[in-house]
Amino acid sequence: MRPIIEFCASNMHNGTDKIMKQLEQNPDYDVMEYGCLGNCGQCYMEPYALVNGEIIAAEDADSLLARIIQRIEELEAMYDVLGE
């Protein structure tokens, strides 16, 4: 499984720019930045990203990174169980 992690350029003021750069270093991840992901209320309120289309949000950028990694690990475990 190759996770797709999407970031909104308008959310970078919440510190997601650093997280995005860090995740881009992993060749097993597809990391993308868009001008808008269409979640404006969420974008204004807190750091967030999409992992395989699912919103992952947190109170700060460091917590967001931990939640993204956790979700990727959960997805990988699910794929392992399903044999895909």
C-alpha positions in Angstrom: 0.0 0.0 0.0 1.3 3.4 -0.9 -0.5 6.1 1.1 -1.5 9.4 -0.4 -1.1 12.3 2.0 -2.7 15.6 0.8 -2.1 19.0 2.3 -3.9 22.3 1.7 -1.6 25.3 1.0 -4.0 27.5 3.0 -3.3 25.4 6.1 0.4 25.9 6.1 0.1 28.7 8.7 -0.7 25.9 11.2 2.8 24.3 10.7 1.8 21.7 8.2 4.5 22.9 5.8 7.2 21.3 8.0 5.3 18.1 8.3 4.8 17.9 4.6 8.5 18.4 3.9 9.3 15.7 6.5 6.8 13.2 5.0 8.1 13.9 1.4 11.5 12.4 2.5 9.8 9.0 2.7 9.8 7.4 -0.8 7.0 5.1 0.2 4.5 8.0 0.6 2.8 10.1 -2.1 2.7 13.6 -0.7 0.8 16.3 -2.5 -0.1 19.9 -1.9 -3.2 21.6 -3.3 -4.3 25.2 -3.2 -7.5 24.1 -1.6 -8.9 20.8 -0.4 -12.4 22.3 0.2 -12.4 21.9 4.0 -12.2 25.7 4.7 -13.7 25.6 8.2 -11.4 22.8 9.3 -8.4 24.5 7.6 -9.0 27.7 9.5 -9.3 26.0 12.9 -6.6 23.4 13.1 -3.8 21.6 11.3 -5.1 18.8 9.1 -4.3 16.6 6.1 -6.0 13.9 4.1 -4.6 10.3 4.3 -6.1 8.3 1.5 -9.0 10.8 1.4 -9.7 10.6 5.2 -9.4 13.8 7.2 -6.7 13.6 10.0 -6.7 16.6 12.3 -4.9 17.5 15.5 -4.4 20.4 17.9 -0.9 21.1 16.7 1.5 20.1 13.9 3.5 17.6 15.9 0.4 15.8 17.0 -0.8 15.8 13.4 2.4 14.1 12.3 1.9 11.4 14.9 -1.7 10.9 13.9 -0.8 10.6 10.2 1.9 8.0 11.0 -0.5 6.1 13.2 -3.2 6.1 10.5 -0.8 4.9 7.9 0.3 2.1 10.2 -3.3 1.1 10.8 -4.0 1.1 7.0 -0.9 -1.0 6.4 -1.9 -3.5 9.1 -5.4 -3.8 7.5 -3.9 -4.4 4.1 -1.7 -7.1 5.5 -4.6 -8.8 7.1 -6.6 -8.6 3.9 -3.6 -9.8 1.8 -3.7 -6.9 -0.6 
